[in-house]
Amino acid sequence: MINGKDKADFKLKTIGMTSSIVLSVLTVLTFAIAICTPPISGPFATGTITTYPYTDIISRFPRDYFWMYPAMALVLVFIIYGVCVHRYACSEKKLYSHIGVMFAVLASGILFVDYFLQVTVIQQSLLNGETEALALLTQYNPHGIFIALEEAGYLLLSFSILFFAPVFTQKGWLSNTLRWTCVVGFILSIAALGVITFVYGIQREYIFEIAVISIDFIVLIILGILSGILFKRI
């Protein structure tokens, strides 16, 4: 007969391992689609360039928005992953992991709403000729609301990952790599913000957004793979 602790460990192992694997897969998928969707505005624009008021973008639907669907799933799975890390943490480390989960919920909420608005509001507004204030909301505005929310969301996600670092205190390469991945990812995100802001000031447009997303995605891929191994060993 399986006791309560064994059942709890089995659930943690199953959900933790599954969420870790799905996290890596969704991150790779989102990253790959995003890379294959080059910007058509701002400092890194290629091909046909769109400019303010960004109302000539109807032909970009839906291809420029494909990457947002796995991204929405990704941020939700990250919350599940964070809860599993919190459940895995020993009692004296649960304060840190709890803070990490709170940052995860905040970051994921911001990013999910940001992406959901893009895929449900922008296209319909353009089709209906409702273009007032659209320039502030669209992803094609390199210094618009969409970019600002992405920067905030992924920066908060870096904070979440940092607070998961103390959970991985066991000896061995696996925990050490997980811990240092969390710490280094946060340091790189903050360093990118500082350097890019110093160089470009308020004119940084989406340069920091690209940097922090790239850093976070690489970190999430590594965390997902290694955490899957960790939870499998429970």
N, C-alpha and C positions, 0 to 999 in steps of 0.2 A: 504494500500500500504506500502510495506517495504522500509524504507529509507536506504541510503548508510551505515550509522553506524550499523544499525541492520543486514544488509547483511554481513558486515565485521565481526561483532561479531559472527554471525552464522557460517561463514567460519572458524574463529579461534576456536570456540567451537568444530566444527566437526573435523577439521584436527588436532587440539591439542589433543583432547580426543582419536582419532584414533591412532595417532602416539605414544601417551603415552602407550596405551594398547599393540600395536604391539611391542613397544620397550621392554616392560616387557616380553611378550611371547617369542620373539626372544632371549632375554637374557637367560631366563630359559632354552629354547631349546638348545642353544649353550653351556651353562654351563653344562647341563646334558650329552650331547653327549661327550663333552670334558672330563668330569670326567670318563666316561665309556671307554675312549681311553687312557689307562695308557702309560706312556713313556717307550720306549725300549732302551733308551740311557741316559747318564748323571747320576746325583746323585740319582734320584728316579726311575731308571730303574727297571722293573720287567719282569719276564718271559724270553723269548729269547731276548738277548741283542745284539744290533748292535753297531759296533765301526767304527772308521775312516777306509776307506773313505766313509762309509755309502752307498755302492752300492748293498747291499744284501737286499734291502727294497722293491723290486718289489711286493712281496707277501702281503705287507701292503696296497696296493691300492685295492679298494678305501676307505676301512673302516677307516683308520687313518685320512682321509681328509673330512669325512662327516661333521664334526663340522665347517669347514671353510665356507661352503655355507650359513648357517644361520648367521654366523659371518659377512660375507660380507654384507648381507642384514641389519644386525643390525647397522653397522657403518653408512650406508646410511640413515636409519631411524632416527638415532641420530641427523643428520644434520637437518632433517625436524622438529624434536622435538625442537632442539635449536632455529630454526627460530620462531617457535610458542611461545617459552618462551620469545624471543626478542620482538615479536609483543605484547605479554601480558604485558610486563614491562611498568610501568609508565614512563613518559618522563624523569624524573631525574635519572632513573635507567637504561635507554637504553644504556648508555655508557658501563656499566658493561656487560650487556647482549650481546652487539655487540662484545665486546672482547671475550666473551664466544663462540659466533658463529664462530669467526675466529679461535679460538683454536679447535673447533669441526671440522671445515673443514680440518684443517691441520692434526689433529689426524686421522680422518676418511680416508683421502687421503692416508696416510702412511699405515694404516692397510688394506685398500681395496687392494692396489697394492701388499702388502706383501702376502696376502692370494691368490690373483688372480694368482700371479707368481707360488705359490706352486701347485695349482690345474691344471695349464696349461703347466708348463715348466718341472717340475721334472719327472713326469711319462713318458712323451714322450722322454725326454732325456735318461732315463734309457733304455727304449725299443729300442732306436736307438743306444745304446752303447756309447752315448756322455756323458761321466762321468767327463771330465775335469772341474775343478772348482765347481763341483756339491756339494762337501763337504761343501763349504762355504754357499751355498744357501739353502740346505735342512733343514727342521724343526728338523731333528734328530741330527743335530749338536748342542750340548748344549751351545756353545758360537759362533754360526754362525750369519750370516746376518739376518736370519729370526727372531731369538730370539732378536737381538738388535733392529730391527724395531718394534717388538711387545712391547718391553720395552719403546721405545720412543713414540710409538703411544698411549699406555694406560696411560703413564705419562702425555702426553699432554691432553688426555681426562680428566684426573683428574683436570688439570688447567681449562679446559672448564667448568666443573661442578662447580668448585669453583666460577667462575665469574657469574654463574647463581644464586648463593646464595642471593645476594642483591636484586634480583627481588622479592623474597618472603617475603615481609615486612608487609603483612597484619596481623592483630591480629587473634589469634586462633591457635588451635593445628595443623591444616593442614599446614599453612605457616611456623610455627615454626619447624615442623618436616622436611619439605622440605629444609628449610634453613640449619638446623643443619646437615642433611644428607649430603648435599653438602660440608659443611666445614669439618666435621669429616672424610668423605671419602678422601678428599685431604690431611688432616693431617696424616691419616694412610698410604697413599701411599708414602708421603715424608719420614715418619718415617721408613717405610719398606725399602726404598732405603738406608737411612742412616745406619740403623742397619745391614742390610745384607751386604752392602759394607764394613762396619767396621769389620764385622766378617770374611768375605770371600775375601775381596779385589777384584782384577780383576778375581779371580777364582770363582766368584759367579754363573757362568753358568746360568741356567734358573731358579734359585731359586727366584730371584726378579721378573722375568716375571710371575711366578705362583702367587706370592703374589699380585702384582699390578692388574693382571687380576681378581683374586678372589675379591679383594676389589672393583674394578670398577663394576664388574658384580652385586655384592650385592647392591651397590649404585644405579645402573641403574634399577634394579628390583623394589626397593623401590620408586625411583623417578617416574618410569612409572606408578605404581599403584596410588600413591598419586596425581601426576599431572593429571591423568585421572579424578580423582574426582574434582580437581581444575578447569579444563577446562569445565567439565560438569556443574559447577555452574555459568558459565558466562551467 
